[in-house]
Each structure stands twice: as C-alpha cells, then as structure tokens.
C-alpha cells in the first residue's frame, strides 16, 4: 500500500493508488509539470515486470498504461464536480498541479495527504490532529447532502466530554432518543461507539419521525476493514431510552477514493459511502474560517514533511 515516506506503488497496484502517487508528486513539483510517462517508466523499472525487445516495445507498454490512468484522473475531475486542482496536458502524458488558488485546492490536498500519510504516526502537525479535522469536514459534506434545512454535529473523539454526556446532548439536539440509558447495565467503556458525526433534517413542528444520519469517518487506507463497525440501529438500542421512529441512515466517510471495481460491494457494507470525490462534490466553497485555517496549516506542514 502506497504511503508517503513508505512504499511506492508499482504498475500492478490499483489505479487509485497510482493516481494518488502522481498527484502527490505533482504537488511537490509546485509550478512544474510531472510526466506520467516517466512515472510509469519508474514503475516498470522498479518492478522489473516486463522484458522487451527494445525501446519501441517499452513505449507501447507505457502508452497502454497511460490510458487507464488518464481515465482515472478524468473520473476525479467529474466526481469532484470540477473542484479538482490538477490538469492533464498533452493527451494525459503530463499532469500539473494548478496551485493553491482557492479553498478547494487545499481541501483536496488535505484529503489526499490524509490518505497517503501514515495517519497513526504522522497525523499531527502544528498541534493539529488531521483525523479530527476529517470529522468536521465530513459533517459539512453530510449537511450539504441532507439539504439546506439540515443540521449536524460532530460526536466523535474530537469532542470533549464523557460518553453518557455526549449521548444526552445528542438526544437533546436531534429531538429523539429521550436520554442515555445503559439497557443491560454493562460496564460502559465507549468513547464514541464508532459514531463520529450525526446529521438530521428537522421539520418546523420539531416532532419525531425525521431524516437522521449516523456517520463514521476514516482517514488513511485501512477503511475497508472498519466498514462494518458502525450499526446505527444497534447504537440506538444500546444507548437511547426511546428508539427513534425511523432508524438512522448509515454513512461512511473516507479520505481515500473507493475503487470503481469494488464500489457496489463496499457500499453494501458501508451504507451511503462518501469517498474523497463525493466529499469534494458536497463541500461548499466557503468554510468556517477556523476550520479552514487549521486545514491549511495542517496541509502546508504535511507537504513540507513530504519534501523533507
């Protein structure tokens, strides 16, 4: 698995990994362009995967591999709703980072580095925890998706307070659940019950029976093994005195890009799946200043770490 300061991808790895590697190199190159052809040559040489009869054979192999990579990058342009901070030149043989010209450039770069850094050992820069930023960014994406009337809160470990206190506040905020109850009197050792964000859409009457969404957030690349963890109806049965009229919708937010070949099967497991492209699609241009400044500081430091 490709990680910054760790192992590099090879030509046998997924298109998502290879495209991320190309994007990281393009950001590090600054105003300069990066040749996708040269990167593919690097893969072929490092993996020693192909025996060729000469330069022409090698060139054919490279050209064959450029097309699917170009398709993957074009998928990102469409999936982000044209909020993608890179451009392809010369039929996909060259990629260029367009620079930090708007908030979307920082937001995409943050999500990229929050995927390709080791988010266990290298998640904190400038005393800012990158995993906690992701919860707040995911909540914004969910709010946009749920509609103009929707509200959201961050429930996860980035929020202070004990578990019982947070559940009581959650019930008050969403107008459902009553209050915290430990139905089986088991020892409570939860921090967040795998619940990171909550979104809901109220009616003016403030009654029950409304759209609720419970979401889990994952940076890094280990999200596939955790996609079963959050079960909203189970959470409510364990910790709410009164069950919501309708079970909350399950949502899963990842900074990574979910592979096209596995999309449906992963979405069955995860609920509504928000990967990097969908999050970018839903993010507003204007983000609260304190959150945006933290994302900017973290991302600048992450890029400097990658360059060092």
C-alpha positions in Angstrom: 0.0 0.0 0.0 1.5 3.3 -1.1 2.4 5.7 1.7 4.4 8.9 1.7 7.8 8.2 3.3 7.0 4.5 2.8 6.5 2.1 0.0 5.8 3.3 -3.5 3.2 1.7 -5.8 4.1 -0.5 -8.8 2.3 -0.8 -12.1 0.4 -3.8 -10.7 -1.3 -1.7 -8.0 -4.7 -0.1 -8.3 -5.3 2.9 -10.5 -6.4 4.8 -7.4 -3.0 4.3 -5.7 -1.1 5.2 -8.8 -3.1 8.3 -9.5 -2.6 9.4 -5.8 1.1 8.9 -6.2 1.1 11.1 -9.4 -0.9 13.8 -7.5 1.5 13.8 -4.6 4.4 14.2 -7.0 2.6 17.0 -8.8 2.0 19.0 -5.6 5.7 18.5 -4.6 6.7 19.8 -8.1 5.0 23.1 -7.4 4.6 25.1 -10.6 6.4 22.4 -12.7 4.7 19.7 -14.6 5.1 16.0 -13.9 5.4 13.4 -16.7 3.1 10.5 -16.2 5.2 8.6 -18.8 8.3 9.0 -16.7 6.5 7.8 -13.6 5.2 4.7 -15.4 8.8 4.0 -16.6 9.9 4.2 -13.0 7.3 1.6 -12.1 8.3 -0.7 -14.8 12.0 -0.5 -13.9 11.5 -0.8 -10.2 9.2 -3.8 -10.5 11.2 -5.4 -13.4 7.9 -6.7 -14.7 8.4 -6.6 -18.4 11.0 -8.0 -20.8 11.0 -6.0 -24.0 12.7 -6.3 -27.4 13.7 -2.7 -27.4 12.6 0.9 -26.9 9.5 0.6 -29.2 8.1 -2.3 -27.1 8.6 -0.3 -23.9 7.0 2.7 -25.4 4.0 0.6 -26.4 3.6 -0.7 -22.9 3.8 2.8 -21.4 1.2 4.1 -23.8 -1.1 1.2 -22.9 -0.9 2.1 -19.2 -1.4 5.9 -19.7 -4.9 5.5 -21.0 -6.4 3.9 -17.8 -4.6 6.4 -15.6 -5.9 9.2 -17.7 -9.4 7.7 -17.4 -9.0 7.6 -13.6 -7.9 11.2 -13.4 -10.8 12.3 -15.6 -13.1 10.4 -13.2 -11.8 12.6 -10.5 -12.5 15.7 -12.4 -16.1 14.7 -12.9 -16.5 13.2 -9.4 -15.4 16.3 -7.6 -17.7 18.5 -9.7 -14.7 20.2 -11.3 -13.1 21.0 -7.9 -10.0 19.0 -8.9 -6.8 21.0 -8.5 -4.9 19.3 -11.3 -5.0 19.4 -15.1 -3.9 16.9 -17.7 -1.8 18.1 -20.7 -0.6 16.5 -23.9 -3.1 13.7 -24.0 -2.6 12.7 -20.4 1.2 12.3 -20.6 1.7 15.3 -18.3 -0.1 16.5 -15.2 0.2 19.8 -13.5 -1.0 21.0 -10.0 -2.9 24.2 -10.6 -1.8 25.7 -7.3 -3.5 26.8 -4.1 -5.7 29.3 -5.9 -8.9 28.6 -4.0 -10.2 26.7 -0.9 -10.9 23.6 -3.0 -7.2 23.2 -3.8 -6.4 23.0 0.0 -9.3 20.8 0.7 -8.5 18.2 -1.9 -4.8 18.3 -1.0 -5.7 17.8 2.7 -7.8 14.7 1.8 -5.0 13.3 -0.4 -2.3 13.7 2.3 -4.7 12.4 5.0 -4.9 9.2 2.9 -1.3 8.7 1.9 0.4 9.7 5.1 0.7 7.2 7.9 -2.2 8.6 9.9 -1.2 6.8 13.0 2.4 8.2 13.3 2.1 11.3 11.1 -1.4 12.7 11.8 -0.4 15.7 14.0 1.1 18.9 12.5 1.2 22.3 14.1 -0.5 20.6 17.1 -3.5 19.9 14.8 -4.8 16.3 14.6 -5.6 15.6 11.0 -8.0 12.8 11.8 -10.2 15.2 13.9 -10.3 17.7 11.1 -11.7 15.0 8.9 -14.7 14.6 11.2 -15.7 18.3 10.9 -15.1 18.2 7.1 -17.3 15.1 6.8 -20.1 16.8 8.8 -20.1 19.7 6.4 -20.3 17.3 3.4 -23.3 15.5 5.1 -25.0 18.8 5.8 -24.9 19.8 2.1 -26.1 16.3 1.1 -29.0 16.4 3.5 -30.2 19.8 2.3 -30.4 23.4 3.3 -32.5 22.7 6.4 -30.2 20.1 7.8 -28.1 20.3 10.9 -25.1 18.3 12.0 -22.8 17.7 15.0 -19.5 16.0 15.5 -19.9 13.3 18.1 -16.5 11.5 17.8 -13.4 11.6 20.0 -12.5 15.1 18.8 -15.4 16.4 21.0 -14.8 16.8 24.7 -17.0 15.1 27.3 -17.8 11.6 28.5 -19.9 9.2 26.5 -23.1 9.5 28.6 -22.9 13.2 28.5 -22.5 13.2 24.7 -25.4 10.8 24.2 -27.7 13.0 26.4 -26.7 16.1 24.3 -27.2 14.2 21.1 -30.8 13.2 22.1 -31.5 16.8 23.0 -30.1 18.1 19.7 -31.9 15.7 17.4 -35.2 15.6 19.4 -35.2 11.8 19.5 -33.9 9.1 21.8 -35.0 10.6 25.1 -31.8 10.3 27.0 -28.9 8.0 27.7 -29.7 4.6 29.1 -27.5 1.6 29.6 -30.2 -1.0 28.9 -28.1 -4.0 30.1 -26.2 -2.3 32.9 -22.9 -3.4 31.3 -19.7 -1.6 32.0 -19.6 1.4 29.7 -16.2 1.8 28.1 -17.2 3.6 25.0 -15.7 6.8 23.7 -18.0 7.3 20.8 -19.5 3.9 19.9 -17.9 4.2 16.4 -20.2 7.2 15.8 -18.4 10.3 14.6 -21.0 12.6 13.1 -24.7 13.0 13.1 -26.9 14.8 10.5 -30.6 15.4 10.6 -33.3 17.5 9.0 -36.0 18.9 11.3 -39.5 20.0 10.5 -40.8 23.2 11.9 -43.0 21.3 14.2 -39.9 19.7 15.9 -41.7 16.4 16.1 -40.1 13.0 15.8 -40.1 10.9 12.6 -37.4 12.7 10.6 -34.4 12.1 8.4 -31.4 11.0 10.6 -28.0 10.0 9.5 -25.2 8.5 11.6 -21.7 8.5 10.1 -18.3 7.0 10.8 -15.1 8.7 9.5 -11.8 7.1 8.4 -8.6 8.7 7.1 -5.7 6.6 5.8 -6.1 3.4 3.8 -7.4 0.8 6.4 -11.0 1.9 6.0 -12.1 -1.4 4.3 -11.6 -3.5 7.4 -13.7 -1.0 9.5 -16.7 -0.6 7.2 -18.9 -2.8 9.3 -18.3 -1.2 12.7 -21.0 1.4 12.9 -24.5 0.0 13.2 -26.9 2.9 13.9 -29.9 0.8 15.0 -27.7 -1.1 17.4 -26.2 2.1 18.8 -29.7 3.4 19.5 -30.9 0.1 21.1 -27.9 0.1 23.4 -27.8 3.7 24.5 -31.2 5.5 23.8 -34.1 5.3 26.3 -36.6 5.7 23.4 -35.9 4.3 20.0 -36.2 6.7 17.0 -39.3 6.3 14.9 -37.1 5.5 12.0 -33.6 4.0 12.1 -30.8 6.5 11.2 -29.3 6.1 7.8 -25.7 4.7 7.9 -23.0 6.8 6.3 -19.3 6.1 5.9 -16.7 8.9 5.1 -13.3 8.1 3.8 -10.4 10.4 2.7 -9.4 7.7 0.2 -11.0 7.1 -3.2 -13.1 3.9 -3.3 -12.1 1.7 -6.2 -14.6 1.6 -9.1 -14.3 -2.2 -9.4 -15.4 -2.7 -5.7 -17.8 0.2 -5.4 -21.1 -1.7 -5.1 -19.9 -4.4 -2.7 -18.2 -1.8 -0.5 -21.3 0.4 -0.5 -23.5 -2.5 0.6 -21.2 -2.9 3.6 -20.8 0.8 4.4 -24.1 2.5 3.9 -24.0 5.7 1.9 -20.4 5.9 1.0 -18.7 9.3 0.9 -15.2 8.9 -0.5 -12.8 11.8 -1.4 -14.6 12.6 -4.6 -18.1 12.7 -3.1 -16.9 14.7 -0.1 -15.4 17.3 -2.5 -18.6 17.3 -4.5 -20.6 18.2 -1.4 -18.2 20.7 0.2 -19.2 24.4 0.0 -16.7 26.9 -1.3 -16.8 29.0 1.9 -15.9 27.1 5.0 -15.8 28.4 8.5 -12.6 30.3 8.9 -11.2 28.5 12.0 -11.7 25.1 10.4 -10.2 26.2 7.0 -7.2 27.8 8.6 -6.5 24.6 10.5 -6.8 22.5 7.3 -4.5 25.0 5.6 -1.8 24.8 8.3 -2.0 21.0 8.6 -1.7 20.6 4.8 1.2 23.0 4.4 3.0 21.1 7.2 2.2 17.7 5.7 3.6 18.9 2.3 6.8 20.2 4.0 7.1 16.8 5.8 6.8 15.0 2.5 9.5 17.2 0.9 12.0 16.8 3.8 
